[in-house]
Amino acid sequence: MTTASSDPVRLLVDSLRIYSPTTEEDELASFLADRMKLLGYSNVHLDRAGNVIGEAGRGRTNLLLCGHMDTIPGMLPVRKTKDAVFGRGAADAKSPLCALLVAGAEAADSGVRVTFAGATEEEGDGAGIEELIRSGPKFDYAVFGEPSGADRLTIGYRGRVALQLSVRTAGGHAGSPWAHKSAFDEFASIVAKLKQYETSKAVEGDHFRSLSISPTLVKAGSYQNVVPSLCEGTLDLRLPPSILSSTAIREMRAIAEKTGEGVEAKLTAGLPTEAYEADAGSTLVRAFQRAIITSLKAKPKLVRKTGTGDMNTFARKRGAECLTYGPGPSATSHTDGETVQIRDYLDSIKVAGEAIRQLADLGPRRPS
């Protein structure tokens, strides 16, 4: 008999009703901790980053199931119909979070030691995943919850770096723009050159394997009739697996900072996240492929996304085999129409649970 505490759809709806934008995940963490205990998780606790963590099952194979609790800002009304659930986080990423939580509990007798983590600040500076990397145990495998659909496995994400471009000139009176160099015009000229660099790193028809540069924030000027003497902007740089962040930053800096007389440009970079692409033949990927075939009678689809996720950071720093999985249409992520189909959500629980059992049969990860 399904009770309120064990009903997966009720768990999802209740989690959606708790508004949890980045850095405000405390209430949701407390709620999930209570539900985890009711579902049979042991050693349930919060770590220094506010991640909620619990353990289920025993075995030689160690598996991390990790979803993020935070959403982008902007509360949405929560609504459930016969077929779907709507609300902030319905796609990104409370339905994957809840699906992994339930699957881990249901597979507690599989012979795999499961650690579930509801992580903080994935939409921010990644404080939650960094704490898991610093203080968590060693894992053979890790699965991260993000939307793609129950029959799809995300095995790759591009890398990301936030770049800051600052351009200075003398400025002057807007009535004689020919006599004064504009920091805004020079900024635009540099961006145009960087877009040419972007074109040189494109792979036709394959955005995942292409580099992209997107100006996202630009600020210039101090008064309506003064030619700007300072223009500052943020460039969102996305990187394919074939290009290291250090290489791209070095090459882009050489382009940006080569300026004419009377123009000073400086390009600085934030902390980079490198691209990651899992081996399509890895044990973890095979376990999920088998689970999709067995549970859904469907052909598994391997997906490589152009965004960036916690999987990138964890895989490179901890060396575990990783993939990203979860229900929901990613196209609705970060929109006012976030939704997940209930069937897709329940199917993903079924697949994830079966994949854990498949991992028990396949055994711990072999040293590479």
KOLMARDREN-146278 format. One record per atom (N, C-alpha, C, O, CB): residue in three letters; x, y, z. Coordinates in steps of 0.05 Angstrom, whole numbers, plus 5000, padded with zeros to 4 digits. Glycine has a CB too. Layout:
N
ALAXYZ...
END
This chain:
368
MET501749765000MET500050005000MET501850255000MET503750275015MET498150005025THR501150444983THR502650694981THR501650895002THR499250955002THR502550814953THR503450995019THR502651195039THR503551465029THR505051485009THR503851135066ALA502751675043ALA503551945035ALA506551975035ALA507652115018ALA502252155053SER507851855054SER510751875057SER512251725035SER514551785029SER511651785084SER511051515023SER512351355003SER511451404975SER512351274956SER512151065010ASP509451574971ASP508351634945ASP510351814930ASP510752044938ASP505551764947PRO511551714908PRO513551884894PRO512452144883PRO513852344883PRO514751714871VAL509952134873VAL508852384862VAL508252584884VAL508752824880VAL506252314846ARG507352494906ARG506852674929ARG509552794938ARG509653034945ARG505552514952LEU511652634938LEU514252734946LEU515152964927LEU516053164936LEU516352504945LEU514652924901LEU515453124882LEU513753384885LEU514853604887LEU515053024854VAL511153354887VAL509453584890VAL510153744916VAL510253984915VAL506453494891ASP510553594938ASP511153734963ASP513853874961ASP514154094972ASP511253534986SER515853764947SER518453894944SER518154144927SER519554344931SER520453694932LEU516454134907LEU516054364889LEU514754604905LEU515154834898LEU514354294865ARG513154534925ARG511854744940ARG513754894959ARG513055094971ARG509554624956ILE516154784962ILE518254914978ILE520055074960ILE521654954945ILE519854704995TYR519855334961TYR521455504944TYR524355494952TYR524955544975TYR520355804945SER526155424934SER528955374942SER530855484921SER532455334909SER529455084946PRO530855744916PRO532855864898PRO535655834911PRO535855784935PRO532256154892THR537655864895THR540455824903THR541055984929THR540356224931THR542355914881THR542255844948THR542955934975THR540655934995THR540956005018THR544156224974GLU538255854986GLU535955845003GLU534755555003GLU532355525001GLU533756044994GLU536455355006GLU535655075004GLU535054945031GLU534354715032GLU537754924990ASP535355095054ASP535154975080ASP532554835085ASP532454615095ASP535555195101GLU530254965079GLU527654845084GLU527354585068GLU526254385079GLU525455045077LEU528154585043LEU527954345027LEU529754125038LEU528953895038LEU528554404998ALA532154195046ALA533953995057ALA532753865082ALA532953615085ALA536654125064SER531454015099SER530253905123SER527953725115SER527553505127SER529254135141PHE526353815096PHE524053645086PHE525053385075PHE524053175081PHE522453795065LEU527153395058LEU528153145046LEU529452965067LEU529152715064LEU530253215024ALA530753075087ALA531952915108ALA529752745122ALA530152515128ALA533453085128ASP527552875127ASP525352725140ASP524252505122ASP523852275131ASP522952915147ARG523952565097ARG522852355078ARG524852135074ARG524151905072ARG522252485051MET527452205074MET529551995071MET529451795094MET529751555090MET532352125069LYS529151895118LYS528951715141LYS526551535139LYS526651295145LYS528751885167LEU524251645130LEU521851485127LEU522151275105LEU520951055107LEU519451665120LEU523751335085LEU524251145063LEU526450945069LEU526950765053LEU525051295038GLY527750965093GLY529650765101GLY532550835099GLY534250675104GLY529250525086TYR533151085092TYR535951165091TYR537051185119TYR535651265138TYR536151445076SER539551125122SER540951145147SER543051365146SER543751465125SER542250875155ASN544051445170ASN546151645172ASN545351895156ASN547052015142ASN548851535161VAL542851975159VAL541852215145VAL542852465160VAL542552485184VAL538752215143HIS544152645145HIS545352885158HIS545753105137HIS545653065113HIS547952815172LEU546353345147LEU547053575130LEU550053615134LEU551153605156LEU545453825137ASP551453675112ASP554353735114ASP554754035115ASP552854185117ASP555853605090ARG557354115114ARG557954395118ARG556954585096ARG556554825100ARG560954425119ALA556354465072ALA555254625050ALA552254625050ALA551054745032ALA556354525024GLY551054485069GLY548054465069GLY547054235052GLY544554215049GLY546954725060ASN548754075041ASN547853835026ASN546453645046ASN547353605068ASN550253695012VAL544253515037VAL542953315053VAL543853045042VAL543752995018VAL539853335052ILE544852875060ILE546152625052ILE545052395068ILE544552415092ILE549252645055GLY544752165055GLY543951915069GLY544951675054GLY545851695032GLY540851905071GLU544851445068GLU545851195057GLU543750975056GLU541950965073GLU548351095073ALA543950805036ALA542050585034ALA543550345022ALA545150375004ALA539550655016GLY543050105033GLY544249865022GLY547149815030GLY548449985042GLY544049864992ARG548049575023ARG550749495029ARG551949345005ARG550449234989ARG550949315054GLY554549355002GLY555749204980GLY558549314974GLY559449514985GLY554049214956ARG559949174956ARG562649254949ARG562649484929ARG564649624926ARG564149014936THR560349524916THR560149744896THR559049994909THR556949984921THR558449654872ASN560450214906ASN559650464919ASN558550654897ASN560050724878ASN561950594934LEU556150744901LEU554750914881LEU553751164894LEU552551164915LEU552450764868LEU554351394881LEU553151654889LEU550851724871LEU551151724847LEU555351874889LEU548651794883LEU546351904869LEU546052194878LEU545652244902LEU543651744874CYS546452384860CYS546552664868CYS544752834851CYS544952844826CYS549452764866GLY542852974864GLY541153164850GLY541453434864GLY542253444888GLY538253074850HIS540853654851HIS541153914864HIS538454014874HIS536353984860HIS542454114846MET538454134897MET536054234910MET535254514901MET532954584902MET536354224939ASP537254664891ASP536654944884ASP535454974857ASP535854804839ASP539155114887THR533955194853THR532855264827THR533755554821THR534855694838THR529755244827ILE533155644797ILE533555924791ILE531456084806ILE529455964814ILE533455984760PRO531856344810PRO529756504824PRO527256524807PRO527256494783PRO530856794830GLY525056574821GLY522556614807GLY520456404815GLY520456184803GLY522956614777MET518856454834MET516956254844MET514656224823MET513756414811MET515656344871LEU513855974819LEU511655904801LEU509555754816LEU510155604835LEU512655744776PRO506955784808PRO504955624822PRO505255324816PRO505855254793PRO502055724813VAL504955164836VAL505154874833VAL502354764826VAL500354814839VAL506254734859ARG502354604805ARG499854494795ARG500254204786ARG502154144772ARG498654664772LYS498354034794LYS498453754785LYS495953684770LYS493753744779LYS498753564810THR496253564746THR494053464731THR494153164730THR495853044744THR494053584702LYS492453044715LYS492452754713LYS495152654702LYS496052434709LYS490152664695ASP496352804684ASP498652704669ASP501252844675ASP503452744669ASP498152724640ALA501153084688ALA503653244691ALA503653404716ALA501553444729ALA503953424667VAL506053494723VAL506453674747VAL507853924737VAL509753904721VAL508053524770PHE506954154746PHE508154404738PHE509154554762PHE508054534784PHE506054574723GLY511254714759GLY512354874780GLY515354924777GLY516654794761GLY511854744807ARG516355124792ARG519255184790ARG520854944800ARG520554864823ARG519955434806GLY522454824782GLY524054594789GLY522854334780GLY524054124783GLY524454584819ALA520454344768ALA519154094758ALA520953954738ALA521053704738ALA516454154746ALA522354104722ALA524253984704ALA527154004715ALA528553804717ALA524154124676ASP527954244723ASP530654294731ASP530754394760ASP530354634765ASP532054504713ALA531154204778ALA531653924773ALA530553764797ALA531853574806ALA534653864769LYS528153844806LYS527053694829LYS525753424822LYS525753244838LYS524953864843SER524853394797SER523853134789SER526152934787SER525952704796SER522353144763PRO528553004774PRO530752824775PRO531752774804PRO532452544811PRO533052934759LEU531852984821LEU532652954848LEU530952744863LEU532052564876LEU532553224863CYS528352784861CYS526452594875CYS526552314864CYS526352124878CYS523652704875ALA526852304837ALA526952034824ALA529451884835ALA529151644841ALA527152064794LEU531752004836LEU534151864846LEU533851794876LEU534651584884LEU536652044842LEU532551974891LEU532151914920LEU530451664924LEU531151494939LEU530852154934VAL528251654909VAL526451424912VAL527751164901VAL527550954913VAL523851474897ALA529151184878ALA530450954866ALA532550834885ALA532750594887ALA531651024839GLY534051004898GLY536150914917GLY534950754940GLY536050554948GLY537751144927ALA532650854950ALA531350714972ALA530150444963ALA530350244977ALA529150884984GLU528950444939GLU527650204929GLU529749984922GLU529049744921GLU525950264905ALA532250064916ALA534249874909ALA536149814931ALA538449724927ALA535849974885ALA535249864956ALA537049824979ALA537849534983ALA539949474995ALA535649915004ASP536349344972ASP537049064974ASP538548954951ASP538848714947ASP534448894978SER539649134934SER540949044909SER543748944912SER544748804895SER540949274890GLY545049004934GLY547848934937GLY549749164930GLY552149124927GLY548448694921VAL548649404926VAL550249644920VAL549949834944VAL547749864954VAL549349774894ARG552149944952ARG552050144973ARG551450414961ARG553150524946ARG554650154990VAL549150524966VAL548250774954VAL548451004973VAL547650984996VAL545250744944THR549651224964THR549651474979THR548051674963THR548651734939THR552551584984PHE545951784975PHE544351984961PHE545152254972PHE545452294996PHE541251934965ALA545452454954ALA546052724962ALA544252924948ALA544152924923ALA549052784957GLY542953094963GLY541553324952GLY543353554955GLY543853654977GLY538753374967ALA544453654933ALA546553854933ALA545554134932ALA543454194921ALA548453804911THR547154314943THR546454604943THR548054744921THR550154664912THR547154724970GLU546954974912GLU548255174896GLU549255074869GLU551355174859GLU550455284911GLU547954884857GLU548754794830GLU548255024810GLU549855054791GLU547154544821GLU546155174814GLU545555404796GLU547255644803GLU547155844789GLU542655474798GLY548955624824GLY550655844833GLY553555774829GLY554455714807GLY550155914861ASP555055774851ASP557955734849ASP558855444854ASP561255394856ASP559355914868GLY556855264857GLY557554974860GLY558654904887GLY560254714889GLY559554904839ALA557855054908ALA558954994935ALA558254714944ALA559854584957ALA557855194955GLY555854614937GLY555054344946GLY556854124934GLY557753954949GLY552154294938ILE557254134908ILE558853914896ILE561753934905ILE563053734907ILE558653934865GLU562754174909GLU565454204918GLU565854084945GLU567953964951GLU566354504918GLU563854114963GLU564053994989GLU563953694988GLU565353555002GLU561754095007LEU562253584970LEU562253294966LEU564853184956LEU565752974964LEU560053214946ILE566153344939ILE568753264929ILE570853264951ILE572553084953ILE569653444906ARG570753474968ARG572653494990ARG572353285011ARG574253165020ARG572553765002SER569853235019SER569453075044SER568052805039SER567952645058SER567753235063GLY567052755015GLY565552515011GLY567452265008GLY569852305003GLY563952534986PRO566352025011PRO567951785008PRO568551734978PRO567651884961PRO566451545019LYS570151534973LYS570751454946LYS568451304934LYS567251124946LYS573351284945PHE567751374909PHE565551244895PHE566551114869PHE568351214856PHE563251444889ASP565450874864ASP566050754838ASP564550894815ASP565550924793ASP565250454838TYR562050974821TYR560351094801TYR558751324814TYR558351334838TYR558350884790ALA557951514796ALA556251734805ALA554251804784ALA554951824760ALA558051984812VAL551751844792VAL549551924774VAL548552194784VAL547852224807VAL547351704774PHE548352384765PHE547352644772PHE544652694759PHE544152624736PHE549352864762GLY542852824774GLY540152854766GLY539653114750GLY539853334762GLY538352844789GLU539153094725GLU538353314708GLU536353214687GLU536352974681GLU540853444694PRO534553384677PRO532553294659PRO533553224631PRO535253354620PRO530353504656SER532453004620SER533052924592SER530852734582SER530452704558SER535852794590GLY529552584601GLY527552384593GLY528452114603GLY530852054605GLY527152384563ALA526451944609ALA527051684621ALA528651494603ALA529951314613ALA524451554629ASP528551534577ASP529951354558ASP532551474548ASP533651374529ASP528151284535ARG533451694561ARG535851834551ARG537951844573ARG537351894596ARG535152114541LEU540451814565LEU542751834583LEU544452064574LEU545352064551LEU544351574585THR545052254591THR546852474584THR549652394591THR550252354615THR545952734598ILE551352364571ILE554152274577ILE556152494572ILE558552444575ILE554752034559GLY555252724564GLY557252934560GLY556053214565GLY553753274558GLY558352924532TYR557753394576TYR557153674578TYR559553834570TYR561853754574TYR556253744608ARG559054064557ARG561354244551ARG562354374577ARG560954374597ARG560454454531GLY564754474576GLY565854634598GLY564954924597GLY563755004577GLY568954614598ARG565555064618ARG564755344619ARG566755514635ARG567955424654ARG561955364633VAL567055764625VAL568655964639VAL567156234636VAL566356304614VAL571555984628ALA566956374658ALA565856654657ALA568256844653ALA570056854670ALA564256724683LEU568256994632LEU570357184625LEU569457464630LEU567157534625LEU571357144597GLN571157634640GLN570557924643GLN572358084624GLN574858064626GLN571058004673LEU571158234607LEU572658404589LEU572258694596LEU569958794598LEU571658354559SER574458834601SER574359114609SER575959284588SER578259214582SER575559164637VAL574659494577VAL575959654557VAL575859944566VAL573760044574VAL574559624529ARG578160084565ARG578360364573ARG579360544550ARG581160454535ARG580160394598THR578260774547THR579160984529THR579061254543THR578261264567THR577560984502ALA579761464529ALA579661724542ALA576761834543ALA576061994560ALA581361924527GLY575061744524GLY572261844523GLY572262134513GLY574262234503GLY570961834551GLY569962264515GLY569762534505GLY566862614500GLY565062474507GLY571462574480HIS566562844486HIS563962954481HIS562562804458HIS563862754438HIS564163264474ALA560062734462ALA558662574442ALA557962734417ALA557262624397ALA556062464454GLY558263004419GLY557863164396GLY560063144375GLY559563224352GLY557563454404SER562363044383SER564563004364SER565762724367SER568062694376SER566763224368PRO564162524361PRO565062244365PRO567462174349PRO568961984356PRO562862054359TRP567962314326TRP570262254310TRP572962324324TRP575062234316TRP570062394283ALA572662494344ALA575162594357ALA575762434382ALA577862464395ALA574762884365HIS574062254390HIS574362104415HIS573861804411HIS571761734399HIS572562224437LYS575561644421LYS575061354419LYS573061264441LYS573361344464LYS577761194422SER571161114432SER569061024450SER569860744461SER570460564446SER566361014436ALA569760714488ALA570360454500ALA568260254491ALA568860014488ALA570360484531PHE565760344487PHE563660154478PHE564260054450PHE564059814445PHE560960294479ASP565060244432ASP565660154404ASP568059964404ASP567959774389ASP566260404387GLU570060024420GLU572459854421GLU571659574433GLU572759374424GLU574659984438PHE569959584453PHE568959324465PHE567559164443PHE568158924440PHE567059384488ALA565859284428ALA564359144406ALA566259034385ALA565858814375ALA562359324393SER568359194379SER570359104359SER571858854369SER572358664354SER572359324353ILE572558854395ILE573958624406ILE572158374406ILE573058154400ILE574958684435VAL569658414414VAL567758194414VAL567458074385VAL567257834382VAL564958284424ALA567458254365ALA567258154337ALA569657984330ALA569357784316ALA567058404318LYS571958054340LYS574357894334LYS574257624349LYS575057424339LYS576958054343LEU573157634373LEU572857384389LEU570857204376LEU571056964377LEU572157454418LYS568757324363LYS566757154349LYS568057024325LYS567256804317LYS564357324341GLN570057154312GLN571457024291GLN573056784301GLN573256584288GLN573357234277TYR574256824325TYR575556594338TYR573656374343TYR574256134339TYR576956694365GLU571256444352GLU569156244357GLU568656084331GLU568455834331GLU566556374366THR568356224309THR567856094283THR570155904276THR569655694264THR567556304261SER572555974282SER574855804276SER574855544292SER576255354284SER577455954280LYS573355544314LYS573255304331LYS570655154329LYS569954984345LYS573755384360ALA569155214308ALA566555084304ALA566854824289ALA568454794271ALA564555264289VAL565154624297VAL564954374282VAL562154374270VAL560154374284VAL565354124301GLU562054374244GLU559554404230GLU557454194238GLU558053954237GLU559954404200GLY555154284246GLY552954104253GLY553253974280GLY551653804287GLY552753894233ASP555254064297ASP555653934323ASP556254144344ASP558654214348ASP557953724321HIS554254244357HIS554654454377HIS556154354401HIS557754504413HIS551954564386PHE555854104408PHE557253994431PHE560254004427PHE561754054446PHE556453704436ARG561253954402ARG564053954397ARG565154224387ARG567354244377ARG564753744377SER563454434390SER564254704382SER564554884406SER563254844426SER562254814362LEU566355074403LEU566655284424LEU564555504418LEU563955564395LEU569555404424SER563555624440SER561655854436SER562256074456SER563156024478SER558755754439ILE561856314447ILE562356554463ILE559756724463ILE558856804441ILE564756724453SER558656774486SER556156934487SER556457174506SER556757134530SER553856754497PRO556557414496PRO556457644514PRO553757644529PRO551657634516PRO556857914498THR553857664555THR551357644571THR550757894587THR548457964591THR551557414590LEU552758034596LEU552458284611LEU554358494600LEU556658444598LEU552858234642VAL553258734594VAL554958954584VAL554159214598VAL551759274600VAL554758974553LYS556059364607LYS555559614620LYS557559824609LYS559959774609LYS555759594651ALA556460054601ALA558160264590ALA556860534595ALA554460564597ALA558760224560GLY558560744597GLY557561014597GLY556861114625GLY556260964643GLY555261034580SER557061384628SER556461514653SER554361744650SER553161824669SER558961614666TYR554061834625TYR552162054620TYR551262044591TYR552661944574TYR553462324627GLN548862164586GLN547562124560GLN549062254536GLN548762174514GLN544862234561ASN550662464541ASN552062594519ASN555062574521ASN556462744511ASN551162884517VAL555962364535VAL558862324538VAL559662054525VAL558461844531VAL559662324568VAL561662064508VAL562661814496VAL563861644518VAL565561744533VAL564761874473PRO563061394521PRO563961234544PRO567061194544PRO568261144524PRO562660954543SER568161234568SER570961184572SER571560904584SER573860814585SER572161394590LEU569460764592LEU569660504604LEU567360324595LEU565060404597LEU569860514635CYS567960094586CYS565959894579CYS566759624592CYS569059534587CYS565459864548GLU565059504607GLU565659254620GLU563459054613GLU561059124611GLU565859284651GLY564158804609GLY562258604602GLY563058324610GLY565458274614GLY561658614573THR561058144612THR561557864617THR561157704592THR559157744577THR559657764640LEU562957524586LEU562757344563LEU562557064574LEU564256974590LEU565157374544ASP560456924566ASP560056644575ASP561456464554ASP560556444531ASP557056574578LEU563556334562LEU565156164544LEU564455874549LEU564755784572LEU568256214547ARG563655724528ARG563055444531ARG565055284514ARG565755364491ARG560155374522LEU566055064525LEU568354924513LEU567654634507LEU566454494524LEU570754944531PRO568454534484PRO568154244478PRO570354084491PRO572354204501PRO568154194447PRO570053824492PRO572153654505PRO574953684493PRO576953634506PRO571353364504SER575053764468SER577653774454SER579254024461SER581554044453SER577253764424ILE578154224476ILE579454474481ILE579554514511ILE577454534524ILE578154714467LEU581954534523LEU582254594551LEU581754894556LEU582255064538LEU585154524561SER580654954579SER580055234585SER582555404584SER582455634574SER578755254613SER584855304594SER587255464595SER588155544566SER589155764562SER589555304608THR587755364547THR588555424520THR586755644508THR587655834496THR588355174502ALA584155604512ALA582255804501ALA582656074513ALA582556284499ALA579355714505ILE583056084540ILE583456344553ILE585956484543ILE585956724538ILE583556304584ARG588056334541ARG590556454531ARG590256564503ARG591156784497ARG592856234531GLU588956414485GLU588656504457GLU586756744456GLU587156924440GLU587656274440MET584556734471MET582656954471MET583857214483MET583357434474MET580156884486ARG585557184504ARG586757414516ARG588657544496ARG588857794495ARG588357334541ALA590157384481ALA591957504461ALA590457664440ALA591357874431ALA593557284447ILE588057574433ILE586357724414ILE585257974427ILE585358194415ILE584057544404ALA584157954451ALA582758174463ALA584658404472ALA583858634469ALA581258074488GLU587058334481GLU588758534492GLU590658654472GLU592358824479GLU590358414515LYS590458574447LYS592058694425LYS590458934414LYS588758894397LYS592758484403THR590959174425THR589359404418THR591059624406THR593559614407THR587859504443GLY589759824395GLY591160054383GLY591760274404GLY591160234428GLY589460174361GLU592960484395GLU593660704413GLU591160834425GLU589160874412GLU595260924397GLY591360884451GLY589161004465GLY587060814475GLY584960904484GLY587961214448VAL587560554472VAL585560354481VAL586960154499VAL589060044492VAL584260214456GLU585860114522GLU586859904540GLU584759694545GLU582459764553GLU587760044567ALA585359444540ALA583459224544ALA584659014562ALA587058954562ALA582659094517LYS582958894579LYS583858694597LYS581758474598LYS579358524602LYS584358804626LEU582658224594LEU580857994595LEU581657814619LEU583957724620LEU580957834569THR579857774638THR580357604661THR578357374661THR576157394650THR580257764687ALA579157154674ALA577456914675ALA576756834703ALA578456854721ALA578856684660GLY574356734707GLY573556614732GLY574556324733GLY576056234716GLY570556624735LEU573656184754LEU574455904757LEU573255734734LEU570755744730LEU573655794784PRO574855584720PRO573755434697PRO572555164706PRO573355044725PRO575855384676THR570655074690THR569554804692THR570254674665THR569254764644THR566454794698GLU571854464666GLU572654334641GLU570354154630GLU568554074645GLU575154164645ALA570354114604ALA568453934591ALA568753644601ALA570953574609ALA568653954561TYR566653494599TYR566853204606TYR565153044587TYR562853114581TYR565953164635GLU566252824578GLU564752634561GLU565352354571GLU567652264570GLU565452664531ALA563252214580ALA563651944591ALA564151744567ALA563351794545ALA561151854606ASP565551534574ASP565951314555ASP563251184550ASP561951084568ASP568051114565ALA562351174525ALA559751054518ALA559650754524ALA557550644526ALA559151104489GLY561950634528GLY562050354534GLY562750294563GLY563350064570GLY564050214517SER562550494581SER563250464609SER561150284623SER558950244613SER563350734623THR561950174645THR560249994661THR557650134669THR555450024667THR561649894686LEU557850384677LEU555550534686LEU553550584663LEU551150554666LEU556450804699VAL554650664640VAL552950704617VAL551550444609VAL549250444602VAL554550824594ARG553050234609ARG551849974601ARG549649894621ARG547649784612ARG554049754600ALA550049944647ALA548049874667ALA545450024661ALA543249904663ALA549049934695PHE545650274655PHE543250434649PHE541950364623PHE539550364620PHE543850734650GLN543650294603GLN542550204577GLN540849954581GLN538649924571GLN544750164557ARG542049764596ARG540549514602ARG537949564616ARG535849444611ARG542349324618ALA538049754635ALA535749824651ALA533549944634ALA531149874638ALA536450014674ILE534250114616ILE532250234598ILE530950024580ILE528550024576ILE533450454581ILE532649844570ILE531549634553ILE529749444569ILE527549374560ILE533849464540THR530649374593THR529049184610THR526549314620THR524349184620THR530849094633SER526749564630SER524449684644SER522449814625SER520049804630SER525449894663LEU523449934603LEU521650084586LEU521249954559LEU519550044543LEU522750364582LYS522749744553LYS522649614526LYS523149824505LYS521949834483LYS519849484522ALA525050004510ALA525650224492ALA528650224486ALA530250104500ALA524850494505LYS529350354464LYS532150374456LYS533450614470LYS532450834468LYS532450404425PRO535550574486PRO536850794500PRO538050994480PRO539150914460PRO538950694519LYS537951244487LYS539151454471LYS541251594487LYS540851664510LYS536951664461LEU543651624475LEU545851764489LEU545852054480LEU545752124456LEU548551634482VAL545952234500VAL545652524495VAL548252664504VAL549352604525VAL543152634509ARG549052854488ARG551253034495ARG550253314494ARG549353414473ARG553752994475LYS550353454517LYS549053714519LYS551053944518LYS553453904523LYS547453734546THR550054174510THR551754404506THR552054574531THR553654764532THR550654574484GLY550554504553GLY550854644578GLY553154524595GLY554854394584GLY548254634593THR552954574621THR555054484640THR553654384665THR551654504673THR557154704646GLY554654174678GLY553354074702GLY555353994723GLY557753994718GLY551653844695ASP554353914746ASP556053814768ASP557653574760ASP559853534771ASP554353754793MET556653414741MET558153184732MET560953254722MET562853114728MET556653044709ASN561253484708ASN563853564698ASN565953584721ASN568053474719ASN563653834684THR565153734741THR566953784764THR567653524778THR569953474784THR565853984783PHE565653364785PHE566053124801PHE567752924786PHE569552804797PHE563353004809ALA567052874760ALA568452674745ALA571452724743ALA573152544745ALA567252644717ARG572152974738ARG574953044734ARG576453044761ARG578852974761ARG575253314721LYS575153124782LYS576653144808LYS576652884824LYS578452834840LYS575353354825ARG574552714820ARG574452464835ARG574952214819ARG575452004831ARG571752444848GLY574852234793GLY575552004776GLY573551784774GLY574151574763GLY578051894786ALA571151824785ALA569051614783ALA567751614755ALA567751824741ALA566951664804GLU566751384747GLU565151374722GLU562551534728GLU561251484749GLU564551084713CYS561751704710CYS559451874715CYS557551884691CYS558351834668CYS560252154722LEU555051934696LEU553152014676LEU551052184689LEU550852194714LEU551951764661THR549352314673THR547152474683THR544552354673THR544252284649THR547452774674TYR542552344691TYR540052214683TYR537752344699TYR538052434721TYR540151914689GLY535452344686GLY533052434700GLY530752504681GLY531152534657GLY533652674716PRO528352514692PRO525952574676PRO525752864670PRO527153034682PRO523452474690GLY523852934653GLY523253214648GLY524253304621GLY526353214612GLY524353384669PRO522853484608PRO523753604583PRO525653834589PRO524854034600PRO521353704566SER528153804582SER530154014588SER529454284575SER530354494584SER532953924580ALA527854274553ALA527154524540ALA525554704557ALA525454954552ALA525554454514THR524254604578THR522654774596THR524254864620THR523255024636THR520154624606SER526754784623SER528454864645SER528855174644SER529155284623SER531154724644HIS528755294667HIS529255584670HIS527155744655HIS527655974648HIS531955654660THR524755634650THR522555784638THR520255794657THR520255654678THR521755654611ASP518255944650ASP515755964666ASP513955724661ASP511855704674ASP514256224661GLY514655554642GLY513055314636GLY514255054645GLY513754844633GLY512555304607GLU515855064666GLU517154814675GLU515154594682GLU513154644695GLU518954864700THR515654354671THR513754144675THR515153874673THR517353854663THR511454154654VAL513853664683VAL514753394679VAL512253214676VAL510353254691VAL516553294703GLN512353034658GLN510252834655GLN510452634677GLN512652534683GLN510352704627ILE508252564690ILE508352374712ILE509352104703ILE510851974718ILE505552344725ARG508552014680ARG509551754670ARG512551754666ARG513851564673ARG508151684643ASP513551974655ASP516452004652ASP517951984678ASP519951854681ASP517152264637TYR516852124698TYR517952124725TYR517951844737TYR520051754748TYR516352324743LEU515751714736LEU515551444748LEU517351244732LEU518551064744LEU512651344748ASP517451274706ASP519151104690ASP522051134697ASP523550944698ASP518851154660SER522951384703SER525751434710SER526451304736SER528751214740SER526251734711ILE524551294755ILE525051154781ILE525450864775ILE527250734787ILE522651204800LYS523750754758LYS524050464751LYS526750404738LYS528050204745LYS521750384733VAL527550574720VAL530050534706VAL532450564725VAL534250394725VAL530350734682ALA532450774741ALA534750814759ALA534950584779ALA537150494785ALA534351084774GLY532750484789GLY532750254807GLY533850004794GLY535549864806GLY530050204818GLU533049954770GLU534049724755GLU536949754748GLU538449564749GLU532349674729ALA537850004742ALA540650044736ALA542449984760ALA544649874757ALA541050334727ILE541450054784ILE542949994808ILE543249694811ILE545349594819ILE541550114833ARG541149544805ARG541349244807ARG543249134785ARG544648944790ARG538549124803GLN543249264762GLN545149184741GLN547949234750GLN549749074744GLN544549334715LEU548449454764LEU551149514774LEU552049304794LEU554449234795LEU551249784787ALA550149204810ALA550848984829ALA551848744815ALA553748604824ALA548448914847ASP550648684792ASP551548454776ASP554248504762ASP555848324760ASP549448384755LEU554548754753LEU557048814738LEU559448854757LEU561748824749LEU556649064722GLY558848924782GLY561048944802GLY562249214804GLY561549394789GLY563148744796PRO564249254823PRO565549504827PRO567149584802PRO567749414785PRO567449494851ARG567749834800ARG569249934777ARG572049814778ARG573349804799ARG569350234777ARG573049724755ARG575749614752ARG577749844748ARG577050034735ARG575849414729PRO580049824760PRO582050034756PRO582750064726PRO582949864712PRO584649974772SER582950314717SER583550364689SER586550354684SER587450394662SER582350634679
END
